[in-house]
Amino acid sequence: MGCWVLLPLLTGIVSIAGTWTVYGIALAHGHVCPLTNWEYNYTCPINTTTKCCTEKNMPYVSTSGVRFPENSLYSAVLNAVAFLFVVLCVFRHAQIVEQKGDEMVLSKVALIMGCFASVGGFLAGNCNLFAAQGIHYFGASLCFVAACFYAVLQTVLTYKVRVTGKECFLAPLRTVLVIIEVLFSIIFVAFIIHPVLNYRHVGAIAEWVVCTNFHIFVMTLAFEFFSITSSVLHTLINKPEDEKVAILSDHKGVGDRVGARPAPGSPASG
């Protein structure tokens, strides 16, 4: 079942390659300023022949996907990644439950955060920044916050649940990636509303670091997905309904079933 290793790899590659391609197209059409640019103006002359950068064409991830033709690719990339990431979250949760049911609650919270992140990404990708600004910002905020929590929870689960035997390498690596994620998320939030435009540019760079870093984190899950077996799929779809470990249900221990009192009138109660 090693083919499942492609799921986290595909999710990360589609996101990283897709968003940076969108930025490249926007840059080529003059819709955003380069990330290397540090010269900003509050207003630009109408008939200027030189490139003039203002806050309107600052190279945020969202700003890069606003105008035609890059907006179509931007929506397609975010839709694809949202779908792939939901599937990834479900299989990762099933793997943890199958491996160590004691961590089901923590894994369930991670699953919920992953679903929130996907919904947020879907909203951000399909609600244009100019046409539906409020919904776009809500979706983007939901995506960033939920994705950050998902990375933190998966790092904790890496320490708690041994799946690959490589956790001694994966746990520290993911810890570093989570620290980068949290640190640059704070920088992004702090600088995105700063009145000085150069500080906002720092926020734009931080946003790109957060996006790219998160999907590098997602790609590290390829180690666990290489270990997915038919028993994980069995956990998802094949168990009888009274024994099935449902994705969003409470885990029932063996002791609960042993200690259950027979119903009155049943053969066991006699």
C-alpha positions in Angstrom: 0.0 0.0 0.0 3.0 2.3 -0.4 1.2 4.2 -3.1 -0.5 6.3 -0.4 2.9 8.0 0.0 1.9 10.1 -3.0 -1.0 11.8 -1.2 1.1 14.1 1.1 3.7 14.6 -1.6 1.1 15.5 -4.2 -0.7 17.9 -1.7 2.6 19.7 -0.9 3.9 19.8 -4.5 0.6 21.1 -6.0 0.3 23.8 -3.3 3.9 25.0 -3.4 4.4 24.8 -7.2 0.9 26.1 -7.9 1.0 29.2 -5.6 4.5 30.2 -6.7 3.5 29.8 -10.4 0.5 32.1 -9.7 3.0 34.6 -8.2 5.2 34.3 -11.2 2.3 34.9 -13.6 1.2 37.9 -11.6 4.7 39.3 -11.5 5.1 38.9 -15.3 1.9 40.8 -15.9 2.9 43.6 -13.5 0.1 42.8 -11.1 2.3 42.5 -8.0 5.7 43.9 -7.1 8.7 41.5 -6.6 9.3 40.1 -3.1 12.8 41.5 -3.5 11.4 45.1 -3.9 11.7 47.4 -0.9 10.7 50.7 -2.5 7.1 51.7 -1.9 5.0 54.8 -2.5 1.7 55.8 -1.1 0.6 57.1 -4.5 2.0 56.8 -8.0 2.0 59.4 -10.8 -0.6 58.6 -13.5 1.7 58.7 -16.5 4.8 57.2 -14.9 6.9 54.9 -17.2 8.7 53.2 -14.3 7.4 50.5 -12.0 5.7 52.1 -9.0 4.8 49.9 -6.1 2.1 50.7 -3.6 0.2 48.7 -1.0 -2.3 47.7 -3.7 0.2 45.6 -5.5 2.1 44.3 -2.5 3.0 40.6 -3.2 0.7 38.8 -0.6 -0.4 35.3 -1.6 -4.0 36.5 -2.0 -3.0 39.6 -4.0 -1.0 37.4 -6.4 -4.2 35.5 -7.4 -6.7 38.4 -7.8 -6.4 39.4 -11.5 -6.8 37.6 -14.8 -5.2 35.3 -16.0 -3.6 34.1 -12.7 -6.9 34.1 -10.8 -8.1 31.0 -12.6 -5.0 29.0 -11.7 -5.2 30.4 -8.1 -8.7 29.0 -7.6 -7.9 25.7 -9.2 -4.8 25.2 -7.0 -6.6 26.0 -3.8 -9.6 23.8 -4.7 -7.3 20.9 -5.5 -5.2 21.3 -2.3 -8.4 21.7 -0.2 -9.7 18.4 -1.5 -6.4 16.5 -1.2 -5.8 17.9 2.3 -9.2 16.7 3.6 -8.5 13.2 2.3 -5.0 13.3 3.8 -6.4 14.3 7.2 -9.0 11.5 7.2 -6.4 8.8 6.4 -4.0 10.2 8.9 -6.7 10.1 11.6 -7.6 6.5 10.7 -3.9 5.5 10.8 -3.5 6.9 14.3 -6.7 5.3 15.6 -5.7 1.9 14.1 -2.2 2.3 15.6 -3.0 3.7 19.0 -6.6 4.3 19.9 -5.7 6.0 23.1 -4.7 9.1 21.1 -8.1 9.2 19.3 -9.3 12.4 21.0 -6.1 14.4 20.1 -6.2 13.0 16.6 -9.9 13.9 16.2 -9.1 17.5 17.2 -6.3 17.5 14.5 -8.8 16.1 12.0 -11.3 18.9 12.8 -8.5 21.5 12.4 -7.5 20.0 9.1 -11.1 20.2 7.8 -11.4 23.8 9.0 -8.2 24.6 7.1 -9.5 23.0 3.9 -12.8 24.9 4.2 -10.9 28.2 4.7 -8.6 27.5 1.7 -11.7 26.7 -0.4 -13.3 30.0 0.6 -10.2 32.0 0.0 -9.7 30.4 -3.4 -13.2 30.9 -4.7 -14.1 34.3 -3.2 -12.1 37.0 -5.0 -10.4 39.5 -2.8 -12.0 42.4 -4.8 -15.4 40.9 -5.2 -16.0 39.3 -1.7 -13.3 40.8 0.5 -15.0 39.8 3.9 -15.5 36.1 3.0 -12.0 36.0 1.4 -10.3 37.3 4.6 -12.4 35.0 6.8 -11.4 32.0 4.7 -7.8 32.9 4.6 -7.7 33.6 8.4 -9.5 30.3 9.1 -7.0 28.4 6.8 -3.9 29.9 8.4 -5.0 29.5 12.1 -6.4 26.0 11.6 -3.4 24.8 9.6 -1.0 26.1 12.3 -2.9 24.2 15.0 -3.0 21.1 12.7 0.8 21.2 12.4 1.2 21.6 16.2 -1.1 18.7 16.9 0.5 16.4 14.4 3.9 17.2 15.9 2.6 16.2 19.3 1.2 13.0 17.8 4.6 12.2 16.2 6.1 12.1 19.7 3.2 10.0 21.1 2.5 7.5 18.2 5.3 5.4 16.7 4.3 4.4 13.1 7.5 4.4 11.0 10.3 3.9 13.5 11.8 7.2 12.2 10.2 9.3 14.8 13.5 10.1 16.4 14.2 12.1 13.1 10.7 13.2 12.3 9.7 14.6 15.7 12.6 17.1 15.9 12.2 18.0 12.2 8.5 18.8 12.7 9.3 20.7 15.9 11.6 23.0 13.9 9.0 23.4 11.2 6.3 24.2 13.7 8.5 26.8 15.4 9.0 28.4 12.0 5.3 28.3 11.3 4.3 29.9 14.6 7.1 32.5 14.5 6.4 33.7 10.9 2.6 33.6 11.5 3.2 36.1 14.4 5.4 38.2 12.2 2.7 38.2 9.4 -0.1 39.2 11.8 2.0 41.9 13.5 3.2 43.5 10.3 0.2 43.1 7.9 -1.5 46.2 9.5 1.6 48.2 10.1 1.4 51.8 8.8 4.9 51.6 7.4 4.8 49.9 4.0 8.2 48.3 4.3 7.0 46.5 7.4 3.9 45.3 5.5 6.3 43.9 2.9 8.0 41.9 5.7 4.5 40.6 6.5 4.1 39.6 2.8 7.4 37.7 2.9 6.3 36.0 6.2 3.0 34.9 4.6 4.9 33.1 1.8 7.2 31.5 4.3 4.2 30.3 6.4 2.4 28.8 3.3 5.5 27.1 1.9 6.7 25.9 5.3 3.3 24.3 6.1 3.3 22.3 2.9 6.8 21.1 3.5 5.5 19.9 6.9 2.6 18.1 5.1 5.1 16.4 2.8 6.9 14.9 5.8 3.8 12.9 6.4 4.9 10.8 3.4 6.9 8.7 5.9 3.7 7.7 7.8 1.7 7.3 4.6 4.3 4.8 3.3 3.3 2.6 6.2 -0.5 2.7 5.5 -1.8 -0.8 5.1 -5.1 -2.5 4.3 -5.9 -2.5 8.1 -6.1 1.3 8.0 -8.6 1.1 5.1 -10.4 -1.6 7.1 -10.6 0.8 10.0 -12.3 3.3 7.7 -14.8 1.2 5.8 -15.0 -2.5 6.5 -15.7 -3.0 10.2 -19.2 -3.9 11.4 -21.2 -0.8 12.4 -21.2 -1.8 16.1 -17.4 -2.1 16.2 -16.4 0.5 13.6 -14.1 3.3 14.8 -16.0 6.1 13.2 -14.1 9.2 12.2 -16.1 11.6 14.4 -17.4 9.2 17.0 -16.3 8.4 20.6 -13.9 5.5 21.1 -15.4 2.6 23.0 -13.0 0.5 25.0 -13.2 -3.2 25.6 -13.9 -2.6 29.3 -17.0 -0.7 28.5 -18.4 -3.7 26.6 -17.4 -6.2 29.3 -18.9 -4.1 32.1 -22.1 -3.4 30.4 -25.2 -4.7 32.2 -27.5 -7.1 30.2 -30.9 -5.7 29.3 -33.8 -7.0 31.4 -35.4 -10.1 29.9 -32.3 -11.1 27.9 -30.9 -14.6 28.2 -27.8 -13.3 30.0 -29.9 -11.6 32.7 -31.6 -14.9 33.7 
